Amino acid sequence: MSWGTELWDQFDNLEKHTQWGIEFVERYTKFVKERSEIEISYAKQIRNLSKKYQPKKNSKEDEEYKYTSCRAFLSTLNELNDYAGQHEVIAENLTSQIICELTRFVQELKAERKSHFHDGRKAQQHIENCWKQLESSKRRFERDCKEADRAQQYFEKMDADINVTKADVEKARQQAQMRHQMAEDSKNEYSACLQKFNQEQNEHYYTLIPHIFQRIQDMEERRIQKVGESMKTFAEVDRQVLPIVGKCLDGMTKAAESIEPKSDSNQVIESYKSGFEPPGDVEFEDYSQPMKRTASDTSLSNSRNEGKPDKPISKSKGKLWPFIKKNKLMSLLTSPHQPPPPPPASPSPSAIPNGPQSPKQHKEPLSHRLNEFMTSKPKMHCFRSLKRGLSLKLGSGPEDFSHLPPEQRRKKLQAKIDEINKDIQKEMDQREALTKMKDVYLKNPQMGDPSSVDPRLAEISQNIEKLRLELQKFDGWLAEVEGRMPVRSDSSKRQSGMFEAQNNAPVNNNCAQDRESPDGSYTEERSSEAQVKEFDDEFDDEEPLPTIGTCKVLYPFEGQNEGTISVAEGEVLHVIEEDKGDGWTRVRRNDDEEGYVPTSYVEVFLENTKGAMTYI
């Protein structure tokens, strides 16, 4: 059906309808634009979320990604980032394929509609003018006919009157004939105008208006079709990214399926295995046969030969070393990776399986051995070495990794050796390439100067020599560590050798200090066990340190390392040991919780100085 034949008299309504159609396209375009903005915002938030949980470079979180669950989470974050990219693609396609197209189409539609209705108004104006001309000629014909009729009646009246002269009658007759002629001319003009109007009207309603309305109808149908295509594109834009989104989701599923609980649990063993053996049984101490032990009878070999325990030492309290004074000693040895720091606020059960090694077959009471080690090592030096150990723990550690237990130290040394070997291979590859280049220059001097390569070759040779010396040093440390590693099948020989070394060890003024590790580290089983025995006796009888002042916390500090304490900004604490030059101040809270805080985080007020000292 055509608008030109069915809606020939609905020009105004069609004008309103087409205007509404254009506004509808503009409204739909605005809808797509807002959807595109939502997609962009959603993609940005997803990307920010993925970035927020990505591991930071050179952070402790890097260690976590040796576990399959953490690697799966990282894969999920990467897939989620790609998933956000697909939403950005949706927004981009909506903008280019719909918004831009509809915006341009609406502008063209408005111009076309304006042209069509301008032609329609022009045709309407023309037919109205023709109608006015017809009405004017009709009225003129009607007026002339009436004038001719009145002139004829007047002539007849004058002709019948005998009193009127012949000249007047002739004049009246001529007037009547003139009016009849004018009426005839008006009739002919009116007839011509009427014929012309009918032709114009027929052309207007059967040719011009149908043609104009048909073009308007075509324009409206194109608008509707364009809206339909845009709606289809709206769906296809989403459909196009579904395969890639599906791959992202498949990647997340695959990452989740790659998690291996057994592998993660074995990784925990590899990460925290110390290489020590569990402690042996503690012999029964017979209090029914009191014996007085002299200073010369404190050796482990004598007590083993006698087979009887001496008088128990009240200080030791007969405790097995992994369970001594949990609130203080346990925190000193809680981390198998670092030297024992100062006593923390709470115990750490993780220290139990990773403490110093205890012999399995020797059955002498532990209290006698504690007493023996206490007579050979001063306490104060041991505590200072622990403070140095705290500084070591918070820093990078010694080059030979002597602050680690044997198994962990062996792994670190092996990793360092592998890294040096890779560097050596890289330098050798560079030297080989430069040597070939020099040979080419020697054969073809026009390509370059052979002597220009010599400085670089000399530098590479020096680097290789340095790396080989470094490798030799780490190989020596690794061989030493592997020689110290406990062998379960030869435990008796290892223990006897250890005890002999203990009995023959010279008395010195440093605790847990040997050739390689002057920081109280785990380089010797003897020194580690001596630390445990010494601190058991020391802390059992030690009174709480006196308060030497107060301090106010300037900045919040999270005590994540052993020996430290968490504090809040503005908190007031008791100072029990001032900074000894290592950047840490020992404080106490509520008489039962103490630890170290950075000196720069607090403002210290010492009682003996009657003033305040601020460490910034």
NUNUTOR-180823 format. One line per 3 residues: number of its first residue (from 1); their letters; for each residue y, x, z of C-alpha. Coordinates in nm, 3 decimals, padded with zeros to 5 digits. Last residue first. Example, Ala and Ser with C-alpha at 12.3 -4.5 7.8 and 13.67 -1.06 7.14 Angstrom:
<pts>
2> SA> -00.106 01.367 00.714 ~ -00.450 01.230 00.780
</pts>
This chain:
<pts>
616> IYT> 01.035 06.365 06.312 ~ 00.943 06.471 06.661 ~ 01.200 06.345 06.910
613> MAG> 01.229 06.512 07.250 ~ 01.373 06.318 07.538 ~ 01.499 06.431 07.871
610> KTN> 01.401 06.515 08.224 ~ 01.217 06.820 08.095 ~ 00.915 06.782 08.326
607> ELF> 00.883 06.412 08.251 ~ 00.841 06.448 07.878 ~ 00.987 06.174 07.652
604> VEV> 00.825 06.178 07.305 ~ 00.944 05.981 07.000 ~ 00.642 05.899 06.787
601> YST> 00.524 05.904 06.423 ~ 00.613 06.270 06.360 ~ 00.373 06.376 06.632
598> PVY> 00.086 06.218 06.445 ~ -00.141 06.026 06.686 ~ -00.439 06.154 06.884
595> GEE> -00.665 05.957 07.114 ~ -00.685 05.759 07.435 ~ -00.814 05.425 07.557
592> DDN> -00.902 05.366 07.924 ~ -00.581 05.419 08.125 ~ -00.408 05.122 07.951
589> RRV> -00.319 05.333 07.643 ~ -00.339 05.712 07.635 ~ -00.175 05.972 07.411
586> RTW> -00.261 06.309 07.255 ~ 00.004 06.446 07.019 ~ -00.084 06.590 06.679
583> GDG> 00.110 06.820 06.440 ~ -00.105 07.131 06.488 ~ 00.154 07.319 06.694
580> KDE> 00.019 07.239 07.037 ~ 00.179 06.891 07.041 ~ 00.184 06.746 07.392
577> EIV> -00.116 06.635 07.595 ~ -00.141 06.331 07.824 ~ 00.147 06.126 07.679
574> HLV> 00.143 05.764 07.799 ~ 00.217 05.494 07.540 ~ 00.507 05.260 07.447
571> EGE> 00.455 05.042 07.137 ~ 00.758 04.993 06.910 ~ 00.556 05.017 06.589
568> AVS> 00.184 04.967 06.644 ~ -00.078 05.228 06.729 ~ -00.431 05.308 06.607
565> ITG> -00.598 05.600 06.780 ~ -00.729 05.929 06.644 ~ -01.033 06.127 06.751
562> ENQ> -01.244 06.015 06.458 ~ -01.038 05.930 06.154 ~ -00.916 05.575 06.074
559> GEF> -00.638 05.566 06.330 ~ -00.402 05.330 06.151 ~ -00.043 05.430 06.234
556> PYL> 00.263 05.206 06.274 ~ 00.598 05.389 06.277 ~ 00.838 05.487 06.554
553> VKC> 00.592 05.467 06.844 ~ 00.762 05.533 07.177 ~ 00.634 05.815 07.398
550> TGI> 00.574 05.872 07.764 ~ 00.538 06.177 07.988 ~ 00.300 06.428 08.138
547> TPL> 00.024 06.182 08.234 ~ -00.268 06.350 08.406 ~ -00.594 06.413 08.220
544> PEE> -00.880 06.197 08.341 ~ -01.115 06.387 08.578 ~ -01.385 06.604 08.427
541> DDF> -01.722 06.612 08.596 ~ -01.922 06.429 08.332 ~ -01.693 06.556 08.055
538> EDD> -01.764 06.923 08.110 ~ -02.136 06.895 08.176 ~ -02.198 06.690 07.867
535> FEK> -01.941 06.891 07.673 ~ -02.127 07.217 07.729 ~ -02.466 07.076 07.639
532> VQA> -02.337 06.921 07.318 ~ -02.139 07.227 07.214 ~ -02.436 07.453 07.283
529> ESS> -02.646 07.234 07.058 ~ -02.399 07.280 06.775 ~ -02.370 07.656 06.835
526> REE> -02.746 07.705 06.832 ~ -02.797 07.491 06.524 ~ -02.553 07.716 06.340
523> TYS> -02.294 07.635 06.073 ~ -02.213 07.291 06.215 ~ -01.845 07.362 06.277
520> GDP> -01.644 07.475 06.579 ~ -01.363 07.612 06.367 ~ -01.445 07.982 06.325
517> SER> -01.708 07.901 06.059 ~ -01.841 08.184 05.851 ~ -01.905 08.470 06.093
514> DQA> -01.974 08.251 06.395 ~ -01.786 08.017 06.630 ~ -01.945 07.715 06.798
511> CNN> -01.744 07.784 07.117 ~ -01.534 08.098 07.141 ~ -01.492 08.338 07.433
508> NVP> -01.803 08.547 07.386 ~ -02.136 08.609 07.563 ~ -02.388 08.782 07.344
505> ANN> -02.684 08.582 07.205 ~ -03.021 08.723 07.313 ~ -03.145 08.410 07.489
502> QAE> -03.013 08.184 07.212 ~ -03.152 08.397 06.933 ~ -03.489 08.392 07.102
499> FMG> -03.466 08.015 07.133 ~ -03.389 07.981 06.764 ~ -03.673 08.210 06.663
496> SQR> -03.910 08.014 06.878 ~ -03.789 07.691 06.726 ~ -03.824 07.806 06.367
493> KSS> -04.174 07.943 06.425 ~ -04.282 07.621 06.591 ~ -04.122 07.407 06.319
490> DSR> -04.312 07.566 06.032 ~ -04.438 07.249 05.859 ~ -04.111 07.070 05.933
487> VPM> -03.896 07.322 05.747 ~ -03.538 07.328 05.875 ~ -03.266 07.447 05.633
484> RGE> -03.133 07.785 05.740 ~ -03.255 07.976 05.435 ~ -03.117 07.704 05.211
481> VEA> -02.779 07.747 05.377 ~ -02.782 08.124 05.326 ~ -02.890 08.090 04.966
478> LWG> -02.609 07.841 04.910 ~ -02.354 08.073 05.070 ~ -02.469 08.360 04.850
475> DFK> -02.459 08.144 04.541 ~ -02.105 08.038 04.638 ~ -01.990 08.401 04.646
472> QLE> -02.169 08.490 04.322 ~ -02.011 08.191 04.149 ~ -01.664 08.298 04.264
469> LRL> -01.731 08.648 04.135 ~ -01.850 08.495 03.809 ~ -01.540 08.277 03.789
466> KEI> -01.313 08.576 03.841 ~ -01.495 08.772 03.570 ~ -01.476 08.479 03.331
463> NQS> -01.103 08.442 03.395 ~ -01.048 08.813 03.335 ~ -01.239 08.792 03.008
460> IEA> -01.033 08.489 02.904 ~ -00.710 08.677 02.970 ~ -00.830 08.976 02.768
457> LRP> -00.926 08.748 02.480 ~ -00.582 08.583 02.493 ~ -00.407 08.916 02.483
454> DVS> -00.630 09.035 02.193 ~ -00.570 08.743 01.957 ~ -00.235 08.869 01.825
451> SPD> -00.401 09.200 01.739 ~ -00.590 09.037 01.451 ~ -00.262 08.945 01.273
448> GMQ> -00.302 08.641 01.051 ~ -00.427 08.488 00.728 ~ -00.297 08.771 00.505
445> PNK> -00.514 09.014 00.699 ~ -00.832 08.858 00.554 ~ -01.139 09.045 00.678
442> LYV> -00.977 09.144 01.006 ~ -00.818 08.800 01.043 ~ -01.157 08.634 00.996
439> DKM> -01.311 08.864 01.255 ~ -01.029 08.774 01.496 ~ -01.097 08.404 01.444
436> KTL> -01.465 08.459 01.517 ~ -01.373 08.638 01.839 ~ -01.133 08.358 01.931
433> AER> -01.411 08.100 01.893 ~ -01.652 08.311 02.100 ~ -01.393 08.359 02.372
430> QDM> -01.323 07.984 02.385 ~ -01.694 07.910 02.416 ~ -01.721 08.168 02.692
427> EKQ> -01.432 08.006 02.880 ~ -01.604 07.665 02.858 ~ -01.936 07.810 02.971
424> IDK> -01.768 07.973 03.270 ~ -01.596 07.645 03.362 ~ -01.927 07.459 03.340
421> NIE> -02.094 07.720 03.560 ~ -01.810 07.687 03.812 ~ -01.865 07.309 03.832
418> DIK> -02.239 07.352 03.878 ~ -02.175 07.600 04.159 ~ -01.933 07.359 04.329
415> AQL> -02.190 07.078 04.309 ~ -02.454 07.308 04.461 ~ -02.215 07.406 04.740
412> KKR> -02.136 07.042 04.817 ~ -02.503 06.946 04.817 ~ -02.600 07.239 05.045
409> RQE> -02.317 07.152 05.285 ~ -02.439 06.793 05.305 ~ -02.791 06.909 05.392
406> PPL> -02.676 07.173 05.640 ~ -02.414 06.973 05.833 ~ -02.054 07.002 05.709
403> HSF> -01.771 07.212 05.857 ~ -01.912 07.517 05.683 ~ -01.795 07.377 05.349
400> DEP> -01.766 07.738 05.217 ~ -01.401 07.691 05.121 ~ -01.303 07.553 05.458
397> GSG> -01.195 07.188 05.495 ~ -00.935 06.988 05.298 ~ -00.726 06.867 05.588
394> LKL> -00.773 06.588 05.841 ~ -01.113 06.723 05.941 ~ -00.982 07.079 05.966
391> SLG> -00.699 06.971 06.193 ~ -00.954 06.790 06.406 ~ -01.178 07.099 06.408
388> RKL> -00.888 07.304 06.536 ~ -00.872 07.061 06.824 ~ -01.245 07.104 06.869
385> SRF> -01.199 07.480 06.880 ~ -00.945 07.429 07.154 ~ -01.196 07.224 07.353
382> CHM> -01.457 07.497 07.324 ~ -01.208 07.762 07.428 ~ -01.134 07.567 07.745
379> KPK> -01.495 07.523 07.840 ~ -01.597 07.889 07.866 ~ -01.938 07.966 07.715
376> STM> -02.233 08.155 07.876 ~ -02.282 07.978 08.210 ~ -02.259 07.635 08.045
373> FEN> -02.534 07.732 07.803 ~ -02.779 07.801 08.085 ~ -02.681 07.490 08.279
370> LRH> -02.748 07.271 07.979 ~ -03.086 07.439 07.930 ~ -03.180 07.366 08.288
367> SLP> -03.067 07.001 08.258 ~ -03.275 06.958 07.944 ~ -03.602 07.003 08.132
364> EKH> -03.831 07.249 07.946 ~ -04.069 07.081 07.703 ~ -04.034 07.284 07.383
361> QKP> -04.234 07.117 07.106 ~ -03.973 06.910 06.919 ~ -03.670 07.133 06.940
358> SQP> -03.333 06.958 06.934 ~ -03.109 06.956 06.631 ~ -02.742 06.880 06.654
355> GNP> -02.633 06.521 06.591 ~ -02.693 06.321 06.278 ~ -02.923 06.042 06.395
352> IAS> -02.706 05.951 06.693 ~ -02.364 06.005 06.540 ~ -02.364 05.669 06.363
349> PSP> -02.343 05.500 06.701 ~ -01.972 05.570 06.721 ~ -01.826 05.531 07.066
346> SAP> -01.469 05.407 07.125 ~ -01.127 05.556 07.201 ~ -01.171 05.899 07.052
343> PPP> -01.253 06.235 07.222 ~ -01.101 06.527 07.031 ~ -01.249 06.599 06.685
340> PPQ> -01.602 06.724 06.611 ~ -01.606 06.908 06.279 ~ -01.641 06.689 05.965
337> HPS> -01.919 06.552 05.745 ~ -02.172 06.445 06.009 ~ -01.908 06.225 06.172
334> TLL> -01.967 06.096 06.525 ~ -01.989 06.434 06.696 ~ -01.679 06.413 06.916
331> SML> -01.703 06.031 06.929 ~ -02.041 06.056 07.095 ~ -01.906 06.294 07.361
328> KNK> -01.643 06.056 07.501 ~ -01.752 05.692 07.537 ~ -02.115 05.782 07.482
325> KIF> -02.142 06.021 07.777 ~ -02.468 06.181 07.664 ~ -02.691 05.969 07.438
322> PWL> -02.773 06.220 07.164 ~ -02.824 06.494 07.426 ~ -03.099 06.332 07.638
319> KGK> -02.963 06.274 07.988 ~ -03.102 06.434 08.305 ~ -02.785 06.378 08.514
316> SKS> -02.654 06.708 08.380 ~ -02.420 06.774 08.670 ~ -02.679 06.721 08.942
313> IPK> -02.882 07.020 08.836 ~ -03.246 06.961 08.904 ~ -03.430 07.213 09.123
310> DPK> -03.660 07.405 08.900 ~ -03.908 07.261 08.657 ~ -04.264 07.387 08.645
307> GEN> -04.460 07.533 08.354 ~ -04.388 07.887 08.472 ~ -04.418 08.029 08.124
304> RSN> -04.188 07.764 07.976 ~ -03.929 07.818 08.248 ~ -03.933 08.189 08.180
301> SLS> -03.891 08.142 07.803 ~ -03.599 07.899 07.843 ~ -03.395 08.145 08.039
298> TDS> -03.239 08.026 08.360 ~ -03.439 08.251 08.590 ~ -03.182 08.534 08.606
295> ATR> -02.912 08.301 08.745 ~ -03.147 08.194 09.016 ~ -03.337 07.866 09.017
292> KMP> -03.418 07.715 09.348 ~ -03.734 07.514 09.348 ~ -03.800 07.167 09.476
289> QSY> -04.154 07.042 09.423 ~ -04.137 06.660 09.462 ~ -03.848 06.640 09.213
286> DEF> -04.084 06.692 08.921 ~ -03.880 06.672 08.607 ~ -04.081 06.508 08.329
283> EVD> -04.033 06.686 07.998 ~ -03.787 06.553 07.743 ~ -03.944 06.476 07.404
280> GPP> -03.804 06.636 07.090 ~ -03.474 06.567 06.920 ~ -03.469 06.438 06.561
277> EFG> -03.454 06.703 06.285 ~ -03.131 06.813 06.122 ~ -03.073 06.801 05.746
274> SKY> -02.754 06.597 05.783 ~ -02.832 06.305 05.551 ~ -02.509 06.107 05.509
271> SEI> -02.458 06.084 05.135 ~ -02.818 06.120 05.018 ~ -02.939 05.867 05.272
268> VQN> -02.664 05.622 05.177 ~ -02.762 05.675 04.813 ~ -03.114 05.568 04.900
265> SDS> -02.973 05.237 05.028 ~ -02.773 05.197 04.709 ~ -03.076 05.269 04.489
262> KPE> -03.286 05.021 04.683 ~ -03.020 04.752 04.652 ~ -02.996 04.792 04.273
259> ISE> -02.700 04.613 04.113 ~ -02.739 04.610 03.734 ~ -02.783 04.232 03.730
256> AAK> -02.424 04.184 03.848 ~ -02.297 04.414 03.573 ~ -02.503 04.224 03.316
253> TMG> -02.355 03.896 03.437 ~ -02.002 04.036 03.415 ~ -02.075 04.169 03.067
250> DLC> -02.213 03.831 02.964 ~ -01.888 03.676 03.086 ~ -01.691 03.920 02.873
247> KGV> -01.924 03.854 02.579 ~ -01.868 03.481 02.622 ~ -01.493 03.538 02.621
244> IPL> -01.542 03.728 02.295 ~ -01.742 03.442 02.146 ~ -01.494 03.183 02.283
241> VQR> -01.191 03.354 02.131 ~ -01.201 03.161 01.802 ~ -01.269 02.828 01.974
238> DVE> -00.944 02.840 02.166 ~ -00.739 02.890 01.851 ~ -00.958 02.630 01.680
235> AFT> -00.850 02.360 01.925 ~ -00.478 02.402 01.863 ~ -00.553 02.454 01.495
232> KMS> -00.695 02.102 01.485 ~ -00.386 01.969 01.660 ~ -00.169 02.155 01.413
229> EGV> -00.363 02.012 01.121 ~ -00.316 01.661 01.258 ~ 00.057 01.716 01.308
226> KQI> 00.083 01.843 00.951 ~ -00.100 01.536 00.821 ~ 00.140 01.307 01.007
223> RRE> 00.439 01.491 00.866 ~ 00.291 01.489 00.518 ~ 00.240 01.113 00.551
220> EMD> 00.602 01.069 00.655 ~ 00.728 01.270 00.357 ~ 00.507 01.071 00.120
217> QIR> 00.643 00.748 00.266 ~ 01.000 00.872 00.227 ~ 00.922 00.963 -00.135
214> QFI> 00.775 00.616 -00.188 ~ 01.078 00.459 -00.025 ~ 01.304 00.632 -00.276
211> HPI> 01.088 00.528 -00.572 ~ 01.048 00.173 -00.446 ~ 01.426 00.153 -00.391
208> LTY> 01.516 00.281 -00.739 ~ 01.264 00.096 -00.953 ~ 01.179 -00.259 -00.857
205> YHE> 01.453 -00.348 -00.613 ~ 01.737 -00.151 -00.771 ~ 01.626 -00.189 -01.134
202> NQE> 01.601 -00.565 -01.094 ~ 01.934 -00.576 -00.917 ~ 02.102 -00.370 -01.184
199> QNF> 01.959 -00.591 -01.461 ~ 02.055 -00.903 -01.279 ~ 02.399 -00.763 -01.219
196> KQL> 02.449 -00.688 -01.588 ~ 02.346 -01.038 -01.692 ~ 02.575 -01.189 -01.434
193> CAS> 02.861 -00.967 -01.537 ~ 02.816 -01.066 -01.902 ~ 02.798 -01.435 -01.818
190> YEN> 03.106 -01.406 -01.600 ~ 03.295 -01.239 -01.882 ~ 03.189 -01.507 -02.132
187> KSD> 03.287 -01.781 -01.894 ~ 03.617 -01.617 -01.820 ~ 03.689 -01.603 -02.194
184> EAM> 03.601 -01.969 -02.233 ~ 03.821 -02.064 -01.941 ~ 04.106 -01.868 -02.095
181> QHR> 04.057 -02.050 -02.425 ~ 04.053 -02.390 -02.253 ~ 04.371 -02.296 -02.069
178> MQA> 04.539 -02.206 -02.399 ~ 04.426 -02.533 -02.561 ~ 04.569 -02.732 -02.269
175> QQR> 04.900 -02.551 -02.291 ~ 04.919 -02.615 -02.666 ~ 04.857 -02.985 -02.610
172> AKE> 05.123 -03.002 -02.335 ~ 05.375 -02.839 -02.569 ~ 05.291 -03.081 -02.847
169> VDA> 05.340 -03.376 -02.612 ~ 05.668 -03.235 -02.500 ~ 05.786 -03.197 -02.860
166> KTV> 05.678 -03.552 -02.945 ~ 05.905 -03.689 -02.685 ~ 05.771 -03.869 -02.383
163> NID> 05.858 -04.236 -02.336 ~ 05.551 -04.357 -02.512 ~ 05.322 -04.197 -02.247
160> ADM> 04.968 -04.172 -02.375 ~ 05.014 -03.820 -02.513 ~ 05.174 -03.699 -02.191
157> KEF> 04.877 -03.823 -01.983 ~ 04.627 -03.674 -02.225 ~ 04.808 -03.346 -02.213
154> YQQ> 04.819 -03.348 -01.832 ~ 04.445 -03.420 -01.814 ~ 04.375 -03.135 -02.053
151> ARD> 04.594 -02.895 -01.849 ~ 04.412 -02.996 -01.527 ~ 04.074 -02.930 -01.688
148> AEK> 04.187 -02.593 -01.822 ~ 04.313 -02.486 -01.475 ~ 03.985 -02.592 -01.317
145> CDR> 03.787 -02.395 -01.571 ~ 04.012 -02.092 -01.522 ~ 03.952 -02.099 -01.146
142> EFR> 03.576 -02.122 -01.181 ~ 03.570 -01.839 -01.432 ~ 03.781 -01.623 -01.197
139> RKS> 03.550 -01.701 -00.905 ~ 03.248 -01.602 -01.110 ~ 03.415 -01.285 -01.233
136> SEL> 03.485 -01.179 -00.873 ~ 03.138 -01.270 -00.745 ~ 02.979 -01.066 -01.022
133> QKW> 03.203 -00.769 -00.944 ~ 03.112 -00.795 -00.575 ~ 02.743 -00.803 -00.656
130> CNE> 02.775 -00.494 -00.871 ~ 02.948 -00.316 -00.582 ~ 02.667 -00.416 -00.347
127> IHQ> 02.410 -00.287 -00.592 ~ 02.588 00.050 -00.604 ~ 02.621 00.081 -00.226
124> QAK> 02.252 00.015 -00.177 ~ 02.168 00.278 -00.436 ~ 02.391 00.531 -00.258
121> RGD> 02.240 00.442 00.077 ~ 01.893 00.505 -00.060 ~ 01.992 00.835 -00.216
118> HFH> 02.137 00.950 00.118 ~ 01.820 00.823 00.286 ~ 01.610 01.051 00.072
115> SKR> 01.834 01.358 00.112 ~ 01.852 01.329 00.493 ~ 01.476 01.292 00.512
112> EAK> 01.430 01.606 00.307 ~ 01.667 01.810 00.525 ~ 01.505 01.685 00.847
109> LEQ> 01.159 01.755 00.717 ~ 01.248 02.109 00.614 ~ 01.377 02.182 00.964
106> VFR> 01.071 02.017 01.118 ~ 00.841 02.228 00.901 ~ 01.005 02.555 01.015
103> TLE> 00.960 02.462 01.380 ~ 00.608 02.334 01.312 ~ 00.503 02.662 01.152
100> CII> 00.658 02.879 01.424 ~ 00.496 02.676 01.702 ~ 00.159 02.627 01.536
97> QST> 00.009 02.939 01.377 ~ 00.234 03.214 01.514 ~ 00.296 03.083 01.865
94> LNE> -00.046 02.933 01.922 ~ -00.201 03.250 01.785 ~ -00.008 03.470 02.029
91> AIV> -00.087 03.248 02.326 ~ -00.458 03.245 02.241 ~ -00.456 03.623 02.192
88> EHQ> -00.299 03.660 02.538 ~ -00.580 03.447 02.672 ~ -00.822 03.685 02.505
85> GAY> -00.655 03.979 02.677 ~ -00.714 03.819 03.016 ~ -01.088 03.824 02.942
82> DNL> -01.059 04.192 02.854 ~ -00.911 04.252 03.201 ~ -01.187 04.042 03.352
79> ENL> -01.441 04.261 03.176 ~ -01.280 04.568 03.332 ~ -01.278 04.406 03.676
76> TSL> -01.644 04.306 03.637 ~ -01.733 04.662 03.540 ~ -01.558 04.786 03.855
73> FAR> -01.755 04.532 04.062 ~ -02.078 04.654 03.905 ~ -01.982 05.012 03.990
70> CST> -01.925 04.904 04.350 ~ -02.262 04.729 04.365 ~ -02.436 05.028 04.207
67> YKY> -02.310 05.266 04.473 ~ -02.151 05.596 04.364 ~ -01.833 05.396 04.330
64> EED> -01.760 05.408 04.703 ~ -01.664 05.774 04.694 ~ -01.373 05.694 04.466
61> EKS> -01.245 05.450 04.731 ~ -01.137 05.747 04.942 ~ -00.848 05.799 04.703
58> NKK> -00.780 06.057 04.434 ~ -00.704 05.788 04.175 ~ -00.684 05.433 04.304
55> PQY> -00.981 05.209 04.238 ~ -00.898 04.889 04.046 ~ -00.850 04.591 04.278
52> KKS> -00.482 04.537 04.206 ~ -00.524 04.611 03.835 ~ -00.773 04.327 03.794
49> LNR> -00.547 04.086 03.981 ~ -00.245 04.201 03.779 ~ -00.439 04.145 03.457
46> IQK> -00.544 03.798 03.569 ~ -00.185 03.714 03.665 ~ -00.057 03.833 03.329
43> AYS> -00.324 03.638 03.140 ~ -00.234 03.323 03.334 ~ 00.137 03.368 03.262
40> IEI> 00.072 03.423 02.892 ~ -00.162 03.123 02.875 ~ 00.091 02.904 03.058
37> ESR> 00.365 03.014 02.819 ~ 00.143 02.920 02.524 ~ 00.081 02.576 02.675
34> EKV> 00.456 02.532 02.715 ~ 00.506 02.616 02.347 ~ 00.228 02.378 02.243
31> FKT> 00.399 02.093 02.432 ~ 00.738 02.181 02.285 ~ 00.591 02.163 01.935
28> YRE> 00.443 01.823 02.019 ~ 00.787 01.701 02.127 ~ 00.946 01.833 01.806
25> VFE> 00.680 01.661 01.597 ~ 00.746 01.336 01.785 ~ 01.120 01.371 01.729
22> IGW> 01.055 01.396 01.356 ~ 00.845 01.082 01.363 ~ 01.110 00.893 01.566
19> QTH> 01.367 00.972 01.296 ~ 01.123 00.846 01.034 ~ 01.086 00.518 01.222
16> KEL> 01.460 00.464 01.266 ~ 01.529 00.510 00.895 ~ 01.237 00.290 00.808
13> NDF> 01.381 00.020 01.029 ~ 01.719 00.045 00.855 ~ 01.573 00.021 00.501
10> QDW> 01.345 -00.270 00.581 ~ 01.420 -00.495 00.273 ~ 01.190 -00.318 00.025
7> LET> 00.919 -00.283 00.291 ~ 00.616 -00.412 00.101 ~ 00.706 -00.304 -00.249
4> GWS> 00.866 00.035 -00.180 ~ 00.653 00.102 00.132 ~ 00.347 00.115 -00.086
1> M> 00.000 00.000 00.000
</pts>
